[in-house]
Amino acid sequence: MEANEILRTVRSRGGLTQSEFARMAAIAPSTVSRIERGELEPTWAVMNRLLGAVGYQPISGITSTGDLNAVAAARSVLGESIGVERDAVRSWIDRWKRARFVDENGNALEVEKVGVQAGNASRVFDRPNARRSVVYDKAWQDVAAAFDKGGIKYAVTGITATSPTRVTDGAAWPLMYVDSIDAAIAAASLTEQKTAGPRITLLDFDDIASSGTVQDGGFTFVSPAQALIDSYAGPGRMADQADAVAARWQASLVA
């Protein structure tokens, strides 16, 4: 894929204008425009700067960096204080300020833009968390109950965790954080999914996802912002469904 195609692709995935893309990378908008038109061949440094600004790296095509700092930054601007202060977190907030998705006080102005950027930069299957797929042959509620019984710390995330009726909802592709994947599989008598088919994805907890979990109806869920970001970062149609969640969140900011 040529440089101009790569930039158009990542910009489209993020729903960014050329100006927003350029401001995130602190590069002149005219530079982005010229590259996309094929009038300018960028240096490796410029290309890496543009891709890195939106959480991608040129590995096996265009790959998410799996950057958990983007998750921490998004949770912060969405009003969840998680006590993670790292230069990389502040760097994400600063680029969202330049793009005008976040105000000067560090509060989200554009919930969907923040969610999409954080999700793209931290795709679930590109994160450093260990993960494993297991056969989805029982309701996630039954799996969660088995975790509780076995003393497994867990939290449901993804689009399931964003629903007002989440306690009774089903899930197309459950995502669940656990404190030990091997112990969780044993506690719930799960079988590793080695072929195509319905699956539950188990992820090792990280210090960001484990912060701010909530109880609802006897089940444990991640925080609202974590659930939104993981939806944008998740598999299948989760990102499309997350747009509606972001729209409700946005409406609450201006209510």
N, C-alpha and C positions, 0 to 999 in steps of 0.2 A: 504494500500500500504506500502510495506517495505521501509526502509531508502534507500537502494540501488536503488530501482525503482523510488523513489521520486527524488533523485539526477539526475538520468539519464533523467528523464522526464523534469525537469526544465532546465537542461543543453541543452537538445535537443531543447526545445522551444526557447532558447536564441541563438542557433547556436554556442555554446561555446565548445572549446576543454577542456579537463580536466585541462590543465595548465592555460588557461584563467580563468576558473571557480575558481580554487585555488587562483590565483593571486588577483582576485576581492575580495575574502574573506580573503586574507592574511593568507592562510593556506597552508601547504606543499602539492604539487601535489600528492605525494605518499599517503597522507591521503585520498584525493578524490578517487584515484584509488582503494585503499583497501576497502573503503566503497562501491563503485560501484560493486566491485567483490564479495561483501558479506563477506569479510574477517575481517571487523572491524565494530562493532556496535557503532555508534557515540553517545556521550552524548547529552542530550537535548540542552545544550549550544552550542555545535559544530554544531548540526543540524540547530538551529536557526541562527547561524552565517552564515552558508552556504546559507540558504534560503534568509535571509535578505540581503545578499550581492547582490543578483540578483532580489530583490524586491518582494519576496513571503513570505507568512506566512502560517503555518500549520493549517488553519481554513477551515472546510468543504472540506477536501482534501488538495489541493494546491491552495491558493488564492492570487491574486495580492494584494499588500499593498495599491494600489491606491495612490502612493506617488507623489504629485505634485512637490516635490523637484527634482525628477528625470527629470521632464519636464523642469524645470528651468535650471538644469545642462546641459541637452542636447542642449537647445537653446543657452546657453552660449558658449559651445564648437563648435557649428555650426555657430558661428559668430554673434549672436543676443544678444546685451547687453540689459538686461531688468531691471537692477537695483535691483535685488533680491540677497542679500548677507546673506546667512544663513549657519550655520555649516553643516546642512544636505545637502545643495547644494554642498558645497566644498567636502563633504564626497563622493558623487557620482563621482565628477570629479577625485578625488584621486584614487578611485578604477578602473576607466577607464584608468587612467595613468598606474596603475600597470599592467593592462591587455593589455596595449599598443594599446588601441583604440584611445588614446589622447596623444599628445606630451607634453613635459615638459612645454611648453608655454600655454597649455590649449586649443590647437586647435585640432579638430577632424582629426584623421588619417584614421579611419574606420567608414564611415558614416552609413552604414547598421548596424554594430554592436552597435553603439551608439543609433540609432533609435529603434532597436529591444529591447535593454535593457531598455531604457526609456519607451517604449510602454508597455512592459511586467510588469514593476513596477508600471505603472499608468493606468491600464486598465480602459476604460471609465466608465464601470458599477461598478467599485470598488472605484471610486474617491469620495471625500466628497461632491462634487458638487451636488446640487439638480438636478433632471432630470425627464423628463416625455416624454412618447411616445405619438404621435398624429397620426391620420390617414393621410396617404400619398395619398391624392386624388386630389392634385393640384401640379403643378410644384413648385420646391423650389424657383424659381425666382419670382413667384406670391406671395408666402409666404413672401419672403424678401421685396417685394414692399409694401405689407400690413404692415409689421413692420415699414418700413420707414414712411409710411403715418400716422401710429399711434404713431410715436415718440418713437418706441422701439429700443434701442441700440441692435445690433446683429452682429454676424460674422459667416460666413460659414466656416466649418473646415472639416477635414477628406480628403479622397481621391479626392473629388470634388474640393477642394481648391488647389490641387497640379497640376491640369491640365493646360496646356498652353491655352486651349480653354474653360476654366471653366465658362466663362460668359454665354455660350450657351449650355454647356453640361447638360445632365440629371444626375441623381444620383440614384444608387441602394438603398442607405440607407442614406439620408441626415443627417448630424450632424450640429447643429446650436447652438452657444452660444447666450444667451439673458440676458438682465439685470433684467427681471422679467418674469418668466414662465407664471404666471396667466395672466398678462397684455398682453403678446405675444399671448397666445391662444385666448384671447378676440379680440385683434386687427386684427388677421387674420382669425377669425371665424373657429378655428380649433376644432377638436373633439378628445378627449382622446382615444387612441387605447388600448382597454382592452382585445383584442383577438389576435390571430395570424394574420399576414397579413402585407402588406407594411406599413412602418411607418417613420416618421421624429422624430429624437430624439433631444429634446431641453435640453440644459444644462445651468445652472446658470454660468455666467462669474465668473472666479477667477482672482486674481491679475496678474497671469502669462499670461493666454490666452488673457486678455484684452489689453496687452501691444503689441504695434507694428502692430495693425490691418491696413489693406491697402484697398484702394478703387480701383475697377477695373470695368469699364463698368457700373457704377451706383450701384454696389453691394459692400458689405463689406466682406472681407475675413480676416482670421487670418494670421499671419506672415508665411513665407514659412517653417521655422523649426517647428513651432507649428502644421502646417497642416501635415507635415511628421510624427511627433511623434503621433499625434492623429490618423493618419491612422494606424500606428502600434498598437495603443491602442484600435482601434475601432472594431465593430462587423463584422461578416461575412468574406468576402474575402479581406477586406481592407488591412490587413497585407501583403498578397501575392502581391497585386497591389503596395504596398509601396516599395517593393524591387526594382522595375523599377525606381521609383522616386529617391531612394537612390543611385542607380547606376549612374543616370545622374548627381546627385550632386557630387558623388565621381569623376566622369570623369572631372568635372569642377575644382576640386582641383588640378588635375595634368596637366591640359591643359596649 
